[in-house]
């Protein structure tokens, strides 16, 4: 067991310097709710998951144990990412040991159990699960039910303490369910274990012993139904893509088949795959999946007839564990994610161990040589893959090499380049995204007027190879909101280069992709002002104000535009709305002071606003003070 601990721990030792990355920043850095131990009880309430969890209201999940461990991490490590990685590594080490213990109990063969656990410890497909702390729920929903399974077997072996064992089983199975809903497959896995490894005369007795697992799963499902019902009040749960039956079956086959292929040949791995939901007969990935699944089914039938129930158990484990992530119900967010292979991979490594054991019976040196070679290759590949997660740029550049058409990964890469000030590379990614969107669309609009005022009058026009599109691939991959962010970033780049017409084009596109992007409206108006198109600027800000009336910067912008247009009363109205909404908005008082100071009869009013401004501002520049005092004389 010591060697297993060393294998599972050291192969991930190089992740300790890695920073928080991707959505880890939302949870560990920006979110405040995970930074107080007193918040832990609320993680078990729907209130938290629907309103306070950074992603809860958008993906509708209930996984309180992950939130609990994040809070404990913060209490132990603060904002040190290394500590969070240590927690994931320790959980992985514990899971590896439980794979060894459970399979040892099931087979009675410690060599098979040890080989299975060793392969599990270092398999490269687990990199995302261990390195990315957001996948901790995948580890825990495997670890805790495995502990429950071990106590289940102990209960059958030692009938003298049934209540104690049962209580421990339910406790750990419950923790698994509270970690991730995928733990619901364990009653099915235990059932196939009973059917494969117990004699028929004992089936009834042992299967009756599983009834508490089914009851707890029923309670969990009932609560989940309540949770989803509450979620309906907050967010829409309707599917974004409707697939025909044949197409849906093809997607399921392709999903499971490609997962198995990555288990067999983990040479190319990616955090985000381009995985179109719509399949066709020319899809090579689909045909690879069909071949793999047909071979798996044929092998299952063959070994069943040969009464090799250990092989049947391994194949059954593999397939049953894949069912929750096979897109039978479309997986929201990412339909294909490597971290979801963590639990199913136990069935795969068990089958490999069975094959090596057969070789060992005849030629032990050959089996040991193959095992050492596989462990060496897996460990080396895992070690290298860990480095891909050393920074956002490294992660998304590696993703681009493996899956170049994954738009979300390229959007994230553009954002990462932008954060590092690499503007030329941002432009390259933007152009690549435009090409991908151009090829993956139902609707391509050219020379289209994008923005309209309340009367339907156009505010501006974008002319280019790509103005709008409707994605036919996975929603997470072609996110309109993400596209809006990229176009907004491009607008800022053009603005920085004083290319205001280019900036207008990009901010317009940002609004098209996400009509609620108020920041794009605000920037768009400013660019129109730079171009001298004051009326277009006013219309842009009015449109933004109609979307969010609390965004007071629109009011200030409109006030400034009305001043330029000579419409003093309208400007005053906007500034006064600001002062009534927020009492400490200093600039609104300054503008009111300037407007009233220009009118001889309103000097006292102007003086009042000027005094409020100085009080709020704290300090006033000499030039501004001199100018205002001259106006107020």
FENCOR-V287198 format. One record per run of one state. SS is the DSSP state (~ for helix, > for strand, _ for the rest). FROM is the first residue (numbers start at 1). TO is the last residue. If there is no record, write none. Layout:
ss->SS from->FROM to->TO
ss->SS from->FROM to->TO
//
This chain:
ss->_ from->1 to->1
ss->~ from->2 to->10
ss->_ from->11 to->12
ss->~ from->13 to->15
ss->_ from->16 to->23
ss->~ from->24 to->30
ss->_ from->31 to->32
ss->~ from->33 to->35
ss->_ from->36 to->36
ss->~ from->37 to->44
ss->_ from->45 to->45
ss->~ from->46 to->52
ss->_ from->53 to->55
ss->~ from->56 to->59
ss->_ from->60 to->63
ss->~ from->64 to->77
ss->_ from->78 to->80
ss->~ from->81 to->107
ss->_ from->108 to->109
ss->~ from->110 to->122
ss->_ from->123 to->123
ss->~ from->124 to->131
ss->_ from->132 to->132
ss->~ from->133 to->157
ss->_ from->158 to->158
ss->~ from->159 to->179
ss->_ from->180 to->180
ss->~ from->181 to->197
ss->_ from->198 to->199
ss->~ from->200 to->208
ss->_ from->209 to->210
ss->~ from->211 to->232
ss->_ from->233 to->244
ss->~ from->245 to->264
ss->_ from->265 to->283
ss->~ from->284 to->305
ss->_ from->306 to->308
ss->~ from->309 to->323
ss->_ from->324 to->337
ss->~ from->338 to->362
ss->_ from->363 to->363
ss->~ from->364 to->387
ss->_ from->388 to->391
ss->~ from->392 to->402
ss->_ from->403 to->406
ss->~ from->407 to->419
ss->_ from->420 to->422
ss->~ from->423 to->439
ss->_ from->440 to->447
ss->> from->448 to->452
ss->_ from->453 to->457
ss->> from->458 to->462
ss->_ from->463 to->479
ss->~ from->480 to->496
ss->_ from->497 to->499
ss->~ from->500 to->513
ss->_ from->514 to->517
ss->~ from->518 to->530
ss->_ from->531 to->533
ss->~ from->534 to->547
ss->_ from->548 to->551
ss->~ from->552 to->565
ss->_ from->566 to->567
ss->~ from->568 to->581
ss->_ from->582 to->585
ss->~ from->586 to->597
ss->_ from->598 to->599
ss->~ from->600 to->617
ss->_ from->618 to->621
ss->~ from->622 to->632
ss->_ from->633 to->633
//
